[in-house]
């Protein structure tokens, strides 16, 4: 059968996608998790339109890491190690975009 090689190729591609990611990508993804471990993030918007229409919007993100009181730096380090299999190359608190 000629289908078997195609199935094997598709299975190999799926397994490769499940492997570890690059340290740089893991750092980017884990950075947001560490920010949420430091403090909840949110947004409030209020607006008024013509005819007296009033609208409001609220968005709040709270992580379980924050609720459990985990150290954001430890969350970041563990996350990067789990996703990439390597420790972070850049510590959390030296990142220029950190706003903990």
Number of C-alpha atoms within 10 A of each C-alpha: 4 6 7 9 10 10 11 11 11 12 12 11 11 11 10 11 10 8 11 14 16 13 19 14 13 23 24 12 15 23 23 12 18 25 21 21 26 21 18 13 13 10 9 9 9 9 9 10 8 6 6 7 8 10 10 9 9 9 9 9 10 14 17 10 17 19 13 9 12 14 13 22 17 13 21 26 22 16 22 26 17 15 19 18 16 17 18 19 11 12 12 22 12 8 10 7 9 12 9 12
